[in-house]
Amino acid sequence: MTDEQIYEKDARDYLPVFARYRIVLDHGDGVYVYDTHGKKYIDFLGGIAVNVLGHNHPALVKAVSEQAGKMIHCSNLYYTQVQADAAEKLIKISGLGKVFFGNSGAEANEGAIKLARKYAHGISPDKSQIITAVHSFHGRTIATLTATGQPKYQEGFGPLPAGFDYVPYNDIEALEKMMSSNTAAVMLEPIQGEGGVHVPDAAYLERVRELCDKFDAVLIFDEIQTGVGRSGSFFTFEKFGVKPDIVTLAKGLAGGVPIGAFIASDKVAAAFHAGDHGSTFGGNPLACAAANVVLDLISDSDFLANVEDMGAYMKSRLEIIKTEYPQLVKEVRGMGLILGMELTKPGRDIVNACLEKGAIINCTAGNVLRFVPPLIVTRQHIDEVCDILEKVMKDFA
Ligand SMILES: Cc1ncc(COP(=O)(O)O)c(C=O)c1O
């Protein structure tokens, strides 16, 4: 089948919700993917922060193949060792109390919101307010798009669930004004990803923690984009020294096999009883076999130290590009291997030009180039992408 035939089929059959780039990908290898013509692309998007071990990592392929040969799925009415192992690892790494597995980020956040509401309801039926941040992104189910502090994701989907309020990110006074004993939860990304790679002040997150303690509100960190080693520690909350009551994960947790998880402190988790939540596929053996590989490799301190080093190196190269093209680049920001380059104009043409030259990068929030590559990137990979970006910037300057 030709690419044109695939585009035609897609236009005819698939809901037109994605603004896709016109390439058909065929396979991947490490940090590279190949299209149907054999053209090679260096992949610094990694399936949007998903392919943390790159493409076709041998340990991941082995674990998934072996598990597929044994049992792909069984219901949560029974136990499996792979699920028990994955849960144990997450509890150990997070220092929290109980985990629940779902299938996606939105579903993880949906579960976290449910648990927070249930916990708060146990204190008072009026304690239901969920506070999130402007420019946040928490998913596309009805509750999570309501939690998402961006009207463009909400328009046309009303009536939205009640009880959600929004405050500017990194603005502690706004949060102080908004909170009360009726606040059930504050839900934040420790670095806003989709909203444009915004890193908050550590003092802000510390104060958020204090306010949640004061009002007995559940602090939920959405680490769907920032978790699983992305910032150079397994959870980004470790970088800030602020521990949430619930943390949510998805994306990279099983290296590309669909999975989501929320992990809660024992105190909050105690609000859920049999029948309060569930999932047919959540935590199935295939996803958990993959997650076990990811958890073993990425919780390693040398692995994480390398993410930090590579992130610092890439940031320094992006800073150089900023000084070379100040008319195009406003700011470089981020932590570890979640990096953003804010442009003075929309980024889509630059992304397209990079793609043309064999580099997959992404633009979010209209004008922020976002780099969330596989966590196995080397200096050579970073140089390859930055060299392409530099050439493209020259053409646009
Ligand atoms: C911070 C954050 N939360 C939630 C989600 C939603 O995850 P999913 O697309 O797996 O539902 C995303 C996806 O980009 C995200 O970045």
The ligand as an SDF file (V2000), in Angstrom:
LIG
                    3D

 16 16  0  0  0  0  0  0  0  0999 V2000
    0.5990   15.8550   32.4330 C   0  0  0  0  0  0  0  0  0  0  0  0
   -0.3380   14.9910   31.6380 C   0  0  0  0  0  0  0  0  0  0  0  0
   -1.4310   14.4890   32.2300 N   0  0  0  0  0  0  0  0  0  0  0  0
   -2.2840   13.6890   31.5620 C   0  0  0  0  0  0  0  0  0  0  0  0
   -2.0860   13.3770   30.2360 C   0  0  0  0  0  0  0  0  0  0  0  0
   -3.0720   12.5030   29.5220 C   0  0  0  0  0  0  0  0  0  0  0  0
   -2.4940   11.2620   29.2510 O   0  0  0  0  0  0  0  0  0  0  0  0
   -3.1730   10.2730   28.1950 P   0  0  0  0  0  0  0  0  0  0  0  0
   -3.0550   10.9070   26.8400 O   0  0  0  0  0  0  0  0  0  0  0  0
   -2.3820    8.9960   28.3130 O   0  0  0  0  0  0  0  0  0  0  0  0
   -4.5930   10.0950   28.6060 O   0  0  0  0  0  0  0  0  0  0  0  0
   -0.9670   13.9030   29.5780 C   0  0  0  0  0  0  0  0  0  0  0  0
   -0.7550   13.6250   28.1500 C   0  0  0  0  0  0  0  0  0  0  0  0
   -0.0610   14.3330   27.4540 O   0  0  0  0  0  0  0  0  0  0  0  0
   -0.0700   14.7240   30.2890 C   0  0  0  0  0  0  0  0  0  0  0  0
    1.0100   15.2570   29.7200 O   0  0  0  0  0  0  0  0  0  0  0  0
  1  2  1  0
  2  3  1  0
  2 15  2  0
  3  4  2  0
  4  5  1  0
  5  6  1  0
  5 12  2  0
  6  7  1  0
  7  8  1  0
  8  9  2  0
  8 10  1  0
  8 11  1  0
 12 13  1  0
 12 15  1  0
 13 14  2  0
 15 16  1  0
M  END
$$$$
